[in-house]
Amino acid sequence: MYIVLKFFWVSFTGFKNARKGDEYSNGIPKIVFGGLFNDNELKKIPFSVEVHHALLDGYHVSLLFSKMQQFINTLT
């Protein structure tokens, strides 16, 4: 199970999910992304990943970011 939120109508530089203090027991990964925009010649999508370190390492998150970058590069 994972949570994916999409805010296509906004751009952001950071995102923090609400917490209720029991994250240690569920550890559900949370992924948030915003709308595609151009920054000069670069295509960008705001993208945030929040995971519990017991479930995923930075290595795994970097694989996700690499795949996301590959996807962004294919957009026209």
C-alpha positions as CSV (number, residue, x, y, z in Angstrom):
1,M,0.0,0.0,0.0
2,Y,1.1,3.5,-0.7
3,I,-0.4,7.0,-0.9
4,V,-0.1,9.1,-4.0
5,L,-1.3,12.7,-4.1
6,K,-1.5,14.8,-7.3
7,F,-1.7,18.6,-7.3
8,F,-1.5,19.2,-11.0
9,W,-2.7,22.8,-10.6
10,V,0.2,24.0,-8.3
11,S,3.9,24.0,-8.1
12,F,5.8,23.6,-4.8
13,T,9.3,23.4,-3.5
14,G,8.6,21.2,-0.6
15,F,5.7,19.2,0.9
16,K,5.1,17.8,4.4
17,N,2.3,15.3,5.0
18,A,0.1,15.5,8.1
19,R,1.1,13.1,10.9
20,K,-0.7,11.7,13.8
21,G,2.2,10.1,15.6
22,D,1.8,6.4,14.6
23,E,4.0,6.4,11.5
24,Y,6.3,3.8,13.1
25,S,3.5,1.2,13.0
26,N,2.3,1.7,9.4
27,G,5.2,3.2,7.4
28,I,3.1,3.8,4.3
29,P,5.2,5.6,1.6
30,K,3.7,8.9,0.6
31,I,4.3,10.3,-2.9
32,V,3.2,13.8,-3.9
33,F,3.6,15.5,-7.3
34,G,2.4,18.7,-8.9
35,G,2.0,20.0,-12.4
36,L,4.5,19.9,-15.2
37,F,6.1,23.3,-16.0
38,N,9.0,24.7,-18.0
39,D,11.9,26.4,-16.4
40,N,13.8,27.9,-19.3
41,E,14.7,24.9,-21.4
42,L,14.0,22.3,-18.6
43,K,10.8,20.4,-17.9
44,K,10.1,20.1,-14.2
45,I,7.5,18.4,-12.0
46,P,7.4,19.1,-8.3
47,F,7.9,15.6,-6.7
48,S,8.1,14.7,-3.0
49,V,8.7,11.2,-1.4
50,E,8.2,10.5,2.2
51,V,9.1,7.0,3.4
52,H,10.1,5.2,6.6
53,H,13.8,4.4,6.7
54,A,13.0,0.9,8.0
55,L,11.2,0.1,4.7
56,L,13.2,1.9,2.1
57,D,16.8,3.2,1.8
58,G,17.9,6.3,0.0
59,Y,19.1,4.0,-2.7
60,H,15.5,2.8,-3.4
61,V,14.2,6.4,-3.4
62,S,17.0,7.4,-5.9
63,L,15.8,4.6,-8.2
64,L,12.3,6.1,-8.1
65,F,13.7,9.6,-8.8
66,S,15.7,8.3,-11.8
67,K,12.7,6.6,-13.3
68,M,10.6,9.8,-12.7
69,Q,13.3,11.8,-14.5
70,Q,13.3,9.4,-17.4
71,F,9.6,9.8,-17.7
72,I,9.8,13.6,-17.5
73,N,12.4,13.6,-20.3
74,T,9.9,11.8,-22.6
75,L,7.2,14.5,-22.2
76,T,6.7,17.0,-25.0
